[in-house]
Every structure is written in C-alpha cells, then in structure tokens.
Amino acid sequence: MKYTPEEVVEYVREEDVKFIRLAFCDVYGRQRNVAILADELTRAFRHGIAFDASAIEGFGGQVRSDLFLHPDPATLRQLPWRPQHGGVAHMFCDITHPDGTPFAGDTRRVLREAARSAQAQGCAFRFGSEIEFYLFRLDENGEKTKIPYDNAGYMDIAPADRGENVRREICLTLERMGILPEASHHESGPGQNEIDFRHADPLTAADNAVTFKAVVRTIAAQYGLWADFSPRPLADRDGSGMHINVSASCTGTQDPLPPLIAGILRRAREMTLFLNPVENSYDRLGRDKAPGGVSWSPENRSQLIRIPAAVGEFRRLELRSPDPTANPCLAFALVMQAGLEGLREGLTPPAEGVSLGELPVTRDEAVKAAADSDFIRRTLPEIIVNAYCGREV
C-alpha cells in the first residue's frame, strides 16, 4: 500500500508504532538508518532530519557535512520481528542539502531520474532480482565462521537442506512487509540459498532488494547463523550472484528486447565496476556459471545475458554478471540507461553466443573501464564515480 504523510502519521498512532527508522543507502548500497520517535514524524516530513554525512563513506568530507533525510511515505513498512506494541517501522528517504537541493550522492535519486528518462522515451521498465547468499555457522563465542550450515546441493530437500526453515521464515517475513517472493530454494554450494522476487517498478525493486538483505541477516541471526552476501565466500565452491531480470514496454516498439540487449552488451565492460564493486567479485566472474564474456543466448546460463524460456508478460532478459555487493539503485539505473541507448539508436545484438570481448578480470581493470567511459560520466554524478574509482571528491 502507498501511504501519504498524513496516512503514515495516522497509521503510526493507530498501530502503536513508537520508533521509525529513516533508512537510506550509502553510494555502495549499504543500508544505514537513524531512528526517531513517533512524535518527531511530522517534523521529519516537513523539514527533514539532519545527519552528519562526513561519517558516511563516499558522502564527502567534513566541509558542508550536514545533510537531511526526507522520508518517502510510500515506502512505509512495519518490521515484523520487532514488538507489535511499541513497534518499529521504517521508510526509505530522499537526501538533500540544508537548502533543500538534492544531494548528488543519493542513489535512489539517480535511479528515479533514470526511470524518468525511460518514461520520457515512452518506456516503462520492470525489474526482478534473484539474490544468492550463504548461511554459515557461528562459533561458541558468537563469532563468524566459514563453516556452511549444511552440505546440501542444488534444489535439495530436507533433511539435507537445513536452510529450508530459514528460507521459509524469510519469505513469510517479506510477505508480511508487502514484498512478494516468487520462489526460494537451496543453491549449488553448501549452505547456499536463493530467493527470487516478482517484478516491480525500478524504485520499488531496488528498495525490495535492499530490504531483503536486512531481513535475511536478521532471520539468520535468530537461527544462530550469519548470512554472507559476498560474491565468492568459499574459494573452491560456487559464487553468489544477483541476477537481474529486466522487462520493458515501449511505445512504438513491438519487441524492445533486442535493442535492450544490444545496448547493455555495448556498455557491459564500462558498467562492470558498479555491478561487481569489490575485489572478491572478480574471483566469481568467469567461473562455474558466472559469465566472463560479453555475449548472449536464449538459454545458456554461462552467457552475460540469457533469455529465459517464458512468454507474454513474463518474457524478459536476465543479466547474470551482477553480484549481491552491487548497489541495486546504481545497477538498475545503468542497465536502464544502456538499454535506452540501444532503443534510441536502433541497435541490434550480435548473433547468439558471439562474444564482443571479455569482462574485466580484476577490479583495477574495471575501474579503468569506468573512469574512461563517457557513458558512465553522463549517467552517474561525479561524487559517485569518484567514490568507486578511488578518487578524492
């Protein structure tokens, strides 16, 4: 349900919500929040809540460090794992400077602007994520280990699959928050799991992906486990991806998938730094079924882009290189803008399986490809590009 500010205030009063978490992401997609009491909610909507941006990596230095959080009422969700009386809710926020001007490092704003660009071009995009993660045990002191929760394999069932109840609780929690999982199962690695989402508009899909990781970590902790979203937590086992499913309807275009594919393939190397942002990302790419080349295929799961076997409204492309450390807002924005280029220029993809080159094999190579890219500079604000490329802002 989409709420207005007035409806949020009424909901908080009627449902005995005492704390509201004002949530946002840093440029790397890590969720942050500040909790306010319910009595401060009206002030938050009218004026915003100030915070020290200099303490957030990638948000700039100590000069002009004050920024303001403005809650988006449409994103209100109560946290089911917190007490129902004196409960806790959260909302994602827009970020501004004290004078009200938008903060360039707000990645939700970057995604919103990309969606507006698509709308201006007569296109409506929808995204769905398939996010993989590992469940590891904690030691007797509650510290993290690399011991998998089970030794099950792909789509195994209990008792070999010990993550079944954890996934069940994750899915039920997401459902109570209004996020609808499409499917869940054990993945190929020991202790590795996957949960997929239904398609949604870009901003909702990105918010859902960020919320999902928080829910998974919370439920895992309740089971005495920890959830690892790194691209390759075990050197000798399968890596974890965040496969992005993309569909679009475009005015005057009967089948937008071919130009979308062509546009994404053309910019794949330049986008890689933002889809695979950490050193460990490059231990995954090109291994097992993770793509290493810039190519596409209807069904081959080792290609960068796959066209799943689906018809009608479910027809889509699947981008298989991103991993769970990517900021969903930036990933979706870049994919949209690359696809829109393909549509504007009437690009056609190469023949199936024909490679347009290789993805970067190290983070340094990905940094260079991004830093040298006019496309990246046109699409992302300088503060974000500099944060990823390791330059001073």
N, C-alpha and C positions, 0 to 999 in steps of 0.2 A: 504494500500500500504506500502511496506517495502522500506525505503529510505537508501541510503548510506550517509556518511558525506557530500560528495560533493553535492549530491542532496538536502540535508537539507539546506545547505548554499544558493543554488540557489533558493529553494522554499521560504525561508525567504526573500530574496531580491525581488523576483517577486510578492509575496503576501503582501508586505509591513508589515511584522511582525517585530515589534520593540523590543519585550520582549520575552525571552524564560525562562520558569520555568523549572529548573532542579529538578526533583521530585525523591524522594526516600522514603522508609518506615523505621521507627524505628523497633526494634525487635518485637514490639507489633502490627505492621501493621498500625500504624497511619502515614498518608502521611505527609511528610514535603517537603519543596522546597526552593530554592533560585532563584531569578530572575536575569538574566543577560541581558544586551543589546545585540542586534543582532551583533554588532561589535566584541563582545567577543566570538562569537560562534566557530571560528576557533581555538582559544586558548583552549577552553573547550574540543574540540575533540582531540587536540594534547597533551595537558598536564593535563587536568582536572581542576576543580575549587575547591579550598580549603575551608573547613568549620571547625568550632570548634565542634568536636564530644563530648567534655565534657559536652556541653549543651543539648545533646540528651540523654534522659533516656535509660539505657540499653546499651549504646555505650562505657562505660568505664569512668574512672576518668580523672583528669587533666593532668596526665603524658602521653606523646605521644598522645596528643589530636587531632592533625591535621590529617584530612582525606581528600581525594579528590573524587569529583564526576566526573564520566566519562559518558556523555550522550550516550544512546543507540539509534542510528539514526532510527532503525526500529520501535521505539515507538512514533515517532513524531505525534502529534495531535494538531490542532489549537483549541482554546477554543471558541466555537460559541457564548458564552454570552458576550465576550469581543468585543470591537470595531473592525470592519473589516479593517479599515485603522489605521495603527499603532497598529496592532493586537498583540495577545498574543498566544503563542504555548507552549506546554510542551513536555518533554521527560523524561522517567524513566532513572535512572542512575545506573551504577555499582560503587561500593565504594572500594577504595584502600588506602593503607598507602602511605606516601610520596615516598617510594622507589618503588612503583608500585605493591607490593604484595597485593593480595586480602584481604579485611577486613573480618574476620570470622563472624562478626555480620550482614553481608549483606544477608538478607533473600532471595532476588532474586537469589543470587549465590547458596544458599542452594537448592532452587528449580531447578535451572539449572543443578546442579550436580545430583540430583535425576533423572531428565529426562535423563541425560547421562547414568546413571546406568541402567535405563529401556531399553535404546537403545542398550546398550552392552548385555543385556539379550534377545534381539530380540523383545522388546515390545514398542509399541507406545501408550501412554495414551492421552485421551481427557477428559476435564473437563467442566462442566456447572454448574453455580450457580443459586440457587433460593433464593433471598435475600428479607427478610421481614423487614418492618420498619413502625413506627408510624408517623403520621403527627399531631402535636399539635399546638395550637394557641399561639400567643404571647400576653402579656398584653399591656395596654395602653402606657407603657414605653419601649416596645420592648423587655421585658424580657421573658424568657421561662416560660411556664405553663405546667400543665399536663391535660389540657382541650383538648380532641380529636377534630379534625377538623370536624368530623361527627359522627353519631351513626349508620352507615350502617353495614351490616353483610357480610358474605361470598358471593362474586361474585354479590353483589347488583349492581344496576344501578342508574344513576342519576334520580331524584334529591336527593335520599337518599345518594348515593355515591357522596360526594362533592370532592373527590380526583381525579375524572375522568380527569379533565383538567390538573391537576398537573402531573399525570402519563403520559398523552399524551405529554406534553411538555418535560418531562424527556426522554421519548422514542425517540422523534424527535431530541433532543439534542444529545443523544447517537448515533443515526443513522448518524447525521452529523459528528460525530467523528469517524465513522467507526466501532462502536460497535453495533451489531445487536441484539436487544431484541427479544425474542421468543414469550413471552406472558406477559400480565400485568392484574391485577385485584384487587378488594378490598378483603382484607382478613377478618378473622372472628372477630377480635377485632374492637372496634370503632376507626376510624381514621387509621386503619392498612392496609397496602398495600403490594403487592408483584410484583416484576418484575423478569422475568426469562431470561437467556441468552442462545444463541446457544452454542453448544460445541466448544471448541478450544483447541489448544495445551496448555500444563500446564502453561508456562510463560505468554502467551497471556491471558489465562483465569484469572490468578491471577492479571495481570495488569488491566484487564477489571473490576474485582471486586473492586479494589481499586479506579479506576476512577469513577465507578458507584456511590460510596458513596459520592464522592466530587460533582458529578453532582446533585445527589438528594438533598444534603444540599443547593447547590447554587440555584436550581429552587424553592425549598421550601421557601427560603428566599425572592425570588422575589414575591411570593404569600403572604408574610407576615406570614409565618409559620416557624416551625423548625422541622427537621427530626430527630427522635430518633431511633438509631440502637441498643439500649441496649436490652439484652435478655428478660427482663420482666419489662417494664417500668410501667405497671399498675398491682398491686399485685393481683387483682381479675379478670383480663382478660387474654386473650391468650398471650403467649410469642412469640418472634420473632426468627426465625431460619435462618440459611444459609445452606440450604440443598445442598449437593454436589453430583452431578451426575457424575459417572465415567464409562468410557468405555475404552476398550483396545483391540488392535490386537497384537497377539504374535506369532512369528514364531514357527511352530510345535505344536501349541495348538489350537484345533478347537474351544473350548469353554473355555475362560480364566476366566469367571465369578465365577464358584465355588471355585477355589483356591484363587482368589482375595478376595472373601467374607470370606473365612476361615482365610486368613492372617490378614485381617482388624479386624475381630472379636477377634482373638488371642491377638492383641495389643491394643484393644479398650480402656481398662482402663488406660494403660500407656500413650496413646495419648490424653486423655481427657483434661488435663491441657492446651494443645495448641489449642484444638478445642473449649474449653469453658473456657477462661482465666480469667474471672472476677468473683467476689463474686456473682453478680446478675445472672450469668449463671446457678447457682445451684438452683435458685428459679424457673427456667423453666424446667429443666430435670425431667422426671418422672411425669409431669403434662399435662393435656389435651392430645395432641397427640405427645408430645415430649418424646422420649424414655428414659427409666430408666434402662432397662436391656440390656444384650449383646445377641441379638438374631436376626434372620432374617425371612423374609416371602415374598412371591411373591407380596402381595398387602396390607397387614396390615400396616397402617400408624403409628402405635404406636411402631413398631419394630425399632431397631437400623439401620438395613439395609432392604430396600424394593427393590423388583424388579418390576419396573413399567411395565404396560401392553404395550409392544412395541415389534417390530420385526425388523430384519435386522440391519441396521446401527444405529438404534435408541435404540437397546437393551443395557441396562446399569444397574448398581446398583445405588441406591440412599442412601447416608449416611445422616441420619436425626438428628444426635446429634449436629453438629456444629452450632454456632450462629454467628451473624454479628460482634462480637468483635474479632473473630479469625483473625489472620494474614493469608490471603489466601496462601501466599507462603509456610509458615510452614505447614498449613493444607494439602495442595496438596502434599507436599514433603513427609510428614509422611504417608499419605494414599498410595502413590505410593510405598514407601519402604516396608510398611507392606504387601501390595498386592504382591510385588515381592518376598518376603519371602514365601508367600503361594504358588506361582508358582514354585520357586526353590525346595521347599520341598514336592511338590505334595500334599498339604493339602486338606482335604475335609471338608466342613462345617457340622455342626450338623444338625439334622432333623429340618424342618421348625418349628419355634416357640419354640424350645428347648433353654433355656437360659444357657449361660456359666457363669452367675453371674450377678452382678449389676454394673452399672457405679458409680463412686464416687458421694457421695451425698453432699459433701462440697468441697470447693477449697483446704482446708488443706489436705483432703484425696487424691485429685487429685495431689497435689504437692508431696506427699509421693510416690504415684504410679510412677510418672515421675522420681523422684530423685533416686528411687531404680531400675530403668529399664536399663538394658544393651542395649536394643534396642534403647532407646532414646539417650543414650550416644554415640552409634555408628552412629546414624543418624544425630544428631544436634551438632553443635560446642559448646564447653564448655561455651563460653560467653553468648549464647542464653539460654542454660539450666539454668545457674546460674541466669540470669535475671528473668526467670519465677519462679524459685524455691526460690527466695528471698535471694540469697547468694551474697556475695561480689565477684567482678571479680578481 
